[in-house]
Amino acid sequence: MNDRILLVDDDCSLLNTLKRNLAFDFEVSTCESGPEALALIQKSEPFSVIMVDMRMPGMEGIEVIQKARPLTPNSVFLMLTGNQDLTTAMNAVNEGQVFRFLNKPCQMSDIKTAIEAGIKQYDLVTSKDELLKKTFAGAISVLVEIIEYVDDPMVDTDDIQASVVEMLSDTKLGSDWRVPLTSRLMVAGIPLLSIDQREKLASTPIASDEHRAVVNQVFSVSSQLIKQIPRLEPVAELLDRMTTLDVEAGSCANDEDRIAQSLLLSYYQSLLKRRGEDASTAIAELEELFPNLDAEVSDRLQQSVDSLPPKTIENISTSELLTGMTVAEDVRAPNGLLLIASGRKLSPPMVTRLRNMVGLETVAVEVQQREAELAAT
């Protein structure tokens, strides 16, 4: 529970009294003006409750709250005032800016009760946020790891996520909670493909109609599965948007289309990388599939390829395998059974499986040239 509270009032004597009485139950910070409070909010850990005096010289309480809310969107705001202006109080509450409105003089017990209620409200909001961003994300990571363990998705979802976040950052759009979840869940439909569809996904040119039909099928099935999970509808909507002609053609009409296009581009980059395509061929294929890409997006694709250091392949002992290493060649059991396809990044269960495989002594992995040189020295 976050019991950090901030009290903002130009009355220094009142602040000291409040702090003395509330410090037994809460972690209290105080500020004597709006600008001072905004500076503290900007540089500190989030406060669960911020109580602001309505009438202060220079910057009144409502203005402080309006400027503070973008800086700390989950904080709960209380307003303390000696002004009996009911219209101001009603407007502040109705606009969602203020959780409780307290009139001076106010009993310390009433202030403490209001703060405790504010902390409960803060915990409710942040726990919902944590459920969406962390619990869901963790459960989905486990789900995708199982999918990748039993069925090769032909892409690396970690690479897709890293690529799309960087791409959105370059275009000043920024990432939100949907992006990492979509990056991971877009492969949920792959295990439901037929053998013929999987072969097309693995080998046909990405700009061909048959390949695009299979990719759209993957995202459509993934979307249908995700729509069954409450609160993940925005992820399903992004996947549906990735199958539209505008996003494929590169003629994005809005920011949502651009986010979907970045996800789609990152997907194809990972797919071509797993196929073993060289950089120039991959760029040419992407430009054929996305004929109307913005110049800055095309430049970013080229730069991402140019910045990749050369790789070497090393055979290392299974006891030295680490999570995150990329398999350079198909790993097979002594009886010929395919264990892990070339291009896959090792997850913790994969590492354990390979270490415990009787008769398997070494695995070929990709090593960046700089890493290889460092190891040699």
FENLINBEL-V273562 format. One record per backbone hydrogen bond with DSSP energy under -0.5 kcal/mol. CO is the residue of the C=O (numbers start at 1). NH is the residue of the N-H. Records with the same first field share a line. If there is no record, write none. Layout:
CO = NH, NH
This chain:
1 = 3
3 = 5, 27
4 = 48, 49
5 = 29
6 = 51
7 = 9, 31
8 = 53
10 = 12
11 = 15
12 = 16
13 = 17
14 = 18
15 = 19
16 = 20
17 = 21
18 = 22
19 = 23
22 = 25, 26
26 = 28
27 = 5
29 = 7
31 = 9
33 = 37
34 = 38
35 = 39
36 = 40
37 = 41
38 = 42
39 = 43
40 = 44
48 = 76
49 = 6
50 = 52, 78
51 = 8
52 = 80
54 = 56, 61
57 = 59
60 = 64
61 = 65
62 = 66
63 = 67
64 = 68
65 = 69
66 = 70
68 = 71, 72
72 = 75
76 = 50
77 = 99, 100
78 = 52
79 = 102
80 = 54
81 = 104
84 = 86
85 = 89
86 = 90
87 = 91
88 = 92
89 = 93
90 = 94
91 = 95
92 = 97, 98
93 = 96
100 = 79
102 = 81
107 = 111
108 = 112
109 = 113
110 = 114
111 = 115
112 = 116
113 = 117
114 = 118
115 = 119
116 = 120
117 = 121
118 = 122
119 = 123
120 = 124
121 = 125
122 = 126
123 = 127
124 = 128
125 = 129
126 = 130
127 = 131
128 = 132
129 = 133
130 = 134, 135
131 = 136
134 = 138
135 = 139
136 = 140
137 = 141
138 = 142
139 = 143
140 = 144
141 = 145
142 = 146
143 = 147
144 = 148
145 = 149
146 = 150
147 = 151
155 = 157
156 = 160
157 = 161
158 = 162
159 = 163
160 = 164
161 = 165
162 = 166
163 = 167
164 = 168
165 = 169
166 = 170
167 = 171
168 = 173, 174
169 = 172
176 = 179, 180
177 = 181
178 = 182
179 = 183
180 = 184
181 = 185
182 = 186
184 = 187
185 = 188
187 = 190
189 = 192
190 = 193
194 = 198
195 = 199
196 = 200
197 = 201
198 = 202
199 = 203
200 = 204
205 = 208
208 = 212
209 = 213
210 = 214
211 = 215
212 = 216
213 = 217
214 = 218
215 = 219
216 = 220
217 = 221
218 = 222
219 = 223
220 = 224
221 = 225
222 = 226
223 = 227
225 = 228
226 = 229
228 = 230
229 = 232
232 = 235, 236
233 = 237
234 = 238
235 = 239
236 = 240
237 = 241
238 = 242
240 = 243
241 = 244
244 = 248
245 = 249
246 = 250, 251
249 = 292
250 = 252
254 = 258
255 = 259
256 = 260
257 = 261
258 = 262
259 = 263
260 = 264
261 = 265
262 = 266
263 = 267
264 = 268
265 = 269
266 = 270
267 = 271
268 = 272
269 = 273
270 = 274
271 = 275
272 = 276, 277
273 = 276
278 = 282
279 = 283
280 = 284
281 = 285
282 = 286
283 = 287
284 = 288
285 = 289
286 = 290
289 = 291
290 = 293
294 = 298
295 = 299
296 = 300
297 = 301
298 = 302
299 = 303
300 = 304
301 = 305
302 = 306
303 = 307
305 = 308
310 = 369
312 = 367
314 = 316, 365
316 = 363
317 = 320
318 = 321
322 = 325
325 = 327, 346
326 = 366
327 = 343
330 = 332
331 = 339, 340
333 = 336
337 = 333
340 = 331
341 = 344
344 = 327
346 = 324
347 = 351
348 = 352
349 = 353
350 = 354
351 = 355
352 = 356
354 = 357
356 = 358
357 = 360
359 = 361
361 = 318
363 = 316, 365
364 = 328, 329
365 = 314
366 = 326
367 = 312
368 = 372
369 = 373
370 = 374
371 = 375
372 = 376
373 = 377
